[in-house]
Amino acid sequence: MERAALERLQQMIDDEVKERFPEGAVRQVVLLQYGDDPVVEPGEVRVRVIIPKDYKAGDKDWAHENSTRIMGFRHWLAERLPEVSGLEVIPDGPGVPSGHWTRWYVGGGGWLRSGGGSELTAVMARLGPEDLQTLDALITAGVAANRSDGVRWALARIRERPAFAKLAEWVRGLDELKAEF
């Protein structure tokens, strides 16, 4: 995305956040695209809302106090800025290194949770730079739509190999032996 377009989006988002959230509830809003952070996939534009680490409004934590606001903001993003593909909320603060942030992803009906009634099972894997480059190359080449699809594609290729069929057969035999005990 061109710099001018990113700056325009950033300004719109900043203005909307100032309107929706009470003073002090949001430390910063950052517009990210591929290359800005490893969690952003090729073709994505993501909004990161950075909140104070220990934010409290009376006896309520940030998520409880601002749940309606963040969901309204997510809907606003979806309606007004369809180029934004993700929204995450990250507590920040002095002494909280970036690798230890807690990420809350805001999905279709609320705070994103794994599962969701799908036949797919969410699996978290920590990948190094070379593995991310491999997945991102599959996306760029059009082989996969996103990193999850890239991993599923790679696993399907492994299942096609004759050696995997032998391995699966060996595992079934091992399971039968275990059942005898």
C-alpha positions as CSV (number, residue, x, y, z in Angstrom):
1,M,0.0,0.0,0.0
2,E,1.3,3.4,-0.9
3,R,2.6,5.7,1.9
4,A,-0.1,8.4,1.3
5,A,-2.8,5.9,1.5
6,L,-1.4,4.4,4.7
7,E,-1.1,7.9,6.3
8,R,-4.7,8.6,5.3
9,L,-5.9,5.3,6.9
10,Q,-3.8,5.9,10.0
11,Q,-5.4,9.4,10.5
12,M,-8.9,8.0,10.0
13,I,-8.2,5.3,12.6
14,D,-6.6,7.7,15.1
15,D,-9.6,10.0,14.9
16,E,-12.1,7.1,15.4
17,V,-10.2,5.8,18.4
18,K,-10.1,9.2,20.0
19,E,-13.9,9.5,19.5
20,R,-14.7,6.0,20.9
21,F,-12.4,5.4,23.8
22,P,-11.9,7.4,27.0
23,E,-8.7,9.3,27.5
24,G,-5.9,7.0,28.7
25,A,-7.6,3.8,27.5
26,V,-5.5,3.5,24.4
27,R,-1.8,4.3,24.4
28,Q,-1.3,4.0,20.6
29,V,-2.9,2.7,17.4
30,V,-0.5,1.3,14.8
31,L,-1.4,0.3,11.2
32,L,0.8,-2.6,10.1
33,Q,1.4,-4.3,6.8
34,Y,3.5,-7.2,5.7
35,G,7.1,-6.8,6.8
36,D,6.3,-4.6,9.8
37,D,5.8,-7.5,12.2
38,P,6.1,-11.3,11.7
39,V,2.4,-11.9,12.7
40,V,1.3,-9.9,9.6
41,E,0.9,-12.1,6.5
42,P,1.5,-11.1,2.9
43,G,-1.4,-9.0,1.6
44,E,-2.6,-8.1,5.1
45,V,-3.1,-4.7,6.7
46,R,-3.7,-5.0,10.4
47,V,-4.6,-2.6,13.2
48,R,-2.8,-3.0,16.5
49,V,-4.3,-1.2,19.5
50,I,-1.8,-0.8,22.2
51,I,-3.3,-0.3,25.7
52,P,-1.7,0.5,29.0
53,K,-0.5,-2.7,30.7
54,D,-2.3,-2.1,34.0
55,Y,-5.3,-0.2,32.8
56,K,-8.2,-0.2,35.3
57,A,-11.4,1.7,35.3
58,G,-12.6,1.3,38.8
59,D,-12.5,-2.4,39.4
60,K,-12.8,-3.4,35.8
61,D,-10.0,-4.4,33.5
62,W,-9.5,-3.1,30.0
63,A,-11.3,-5.8,28.1
64,H,-14.4,-5.7,30.4
65,E,-14.6,-1.9,30.4
66,N,-14.0,-1.5,26.7
67,S,-15.6,-4.6,25.1
68,T,-18.5,-2.7,23.6
69,R,-16.2,0.0,22.3
70,I,-13.7,-2.4,20.7
71,M,-16.5,-4.4,19.0
72,G,-18.0,-1.2,17.7
73,F,-14.5,-0.2,16.4
74,R,-14.1,-3.6,14.7
75,H,-17.5,-3.1,13.0
76,W,-16.5,0.4,12.0
77,L,-13.2,-1.0,10.5
78,A,-15.1,-3.7,8.6
79,E,-17.6,-1.2,7.1
80,R,-15.3,1.8,6.4
81,L,-11.9,0.2,5.8
82,P,-12.3,-3.2,4.1
83,E,-8.6,-3.2,3.4
84,V,-7.9,-3.8,7.1
85,S,-7.9,-7.6,7.6
86,G,-7.3,-7.9,11.3
87,L,-7.5,-6.1,14.6
88,E,-5.5,-7.0,17.7
89,V,-5.3,-5.5,21.2
90,I,-2.0,-5.7,23.0
91,P,-1.3,-4.6,26.5
92,D,2.0,-2.6,26.7
93,G,4.0,-1.0,29.3
94,P,7.5,-0.4,30.6
95,G,9.3,-3.6,31.2
96,V,7.0,-5.7,28.9
97,P,9.2,-6.8,26.0
98,S,7.5,-7.1,22.7
99,G,7.9,-10.9,22.6
100,H,5.9,-11.2,25.8
101,W,2.8,-9.2,24.8
102,T,-0.5,-10.9,25.2
103,R,-2.4,-10.6,21.9
104,W,-6.2,-10.5,21.9
105,Y,-7.5,-10.9,18.4
106,V,-10.9,-9.5,17.8
107,G,-12.9,-11.7,15.5
108,G,-16.4,-11.8,14.1
109,G,-18.5,-12.2,17.2
110,G,-16.1,-11.1,20.0
111,W,-12.7,-11.8,21.3
112,L,-11.3,-14.5,19.0
113,R,-11.2,-18.0,20.6
114,S,-9.8,-21.1,19.0
115,G,-12.2,-23.9,17.9
116,G,-15.4,-22.2,17.0
117,G,-17.3,-25.4,16.0
118,S,-15.2,-25.9,12.9
119,E,-13.8,-29.3,11.9
120,L,-10.4,-27.6,11.8
121,T,-8.2,-27.6,15.0
122,A,-6.2,-24.5,15.7
123,V,-2.5,-25.3,16.3
124,M,0.1,-22.8,17.4
125,A,3.6,-23.2,16.2
126,R,6.6,-21.0,16.7
127,L,8.4,-20.6,13.4
128,G,11.8,-19.1,12.6
129,P,12.4,-16.6,9.9
130,E,13.2,-19.2,7.3
131,D,10.0,-21.1,7.9
132,L,8.0,-17.8,7.7
133,Q,9.7,-17.0,4.5
134,T,8.8,-20.4,3.1
135,L,5.1,-20.0,4.0
136,D,5.1,-16.4,2.8
137,A,6.5,-17.5,-0.6
138,L,3.6,-20.0,-0.9
139,I,1.2,-17.1,-0.3
140,T,3.0,-14.8,-2.7
141,A,3.0,-17.5,-5.4
142,G,-0.7,-18.1,-5.0
143,V,-0.3,-21.7,-3.7
144,A,-1.9,-20.7,-0.3
145,A,-4.2,-17.9,0.7
146,N,-2.6,-17.5,4.2
147,R,-0.1,-19.2,6.5
148,S,-2.6,-21.6,7.8
149,D,-3.4,-22.8,4.3
150,G,0.3,-23.0,3.6
151,V,0.8,-25.4,6.5
152,R,-2.2,-27.5,5.5
153,W,-0.8,-27.6,1.9
154,A,2.6,-28.8,3.1
155,L,1.1,-31.5,5.3
156,A,-1.0,-32.7,2.3
157,R,2.2,-33.0,0.2
158,I,3.7,-35.1,3.0
159,R,0.7,-37.4,3.1
160,E,1.1,-38.0,-0.6
161,R,4.6,-39.5,-0.2
162,P,4.8,-43.3,-0.1
163,A,7.1,-43.1,2.9
164,F,4.3,-41.5,4.9
165,A,1.9,-44.3,4.0
166,K,4.4,-46.8,5.5
167,L,4.9,-44.6,8.6
168,A,1.1,-44.4,9.1
169,E,0.8,-48.2,8.8
170,W,3.6,-48.6,11.3
171,V,1.8,-46.3,13.8
172,R,-1.5,-48.2,13.4
173,G,0.4,-51.4,14.2
174,L,1.9,-49.7,17.3
175,D,-1.6,-48.6,18.4
176,E,-2.8,-52.2,18.1
177,L,0.1,-53.4,20.3
178,K,-0.7,-50.7,22.9
179,A,-4.3,-51.8,22.9
180,E,-3.2,-55.3,23.9
181,F,-1.7,-54.1,27.1
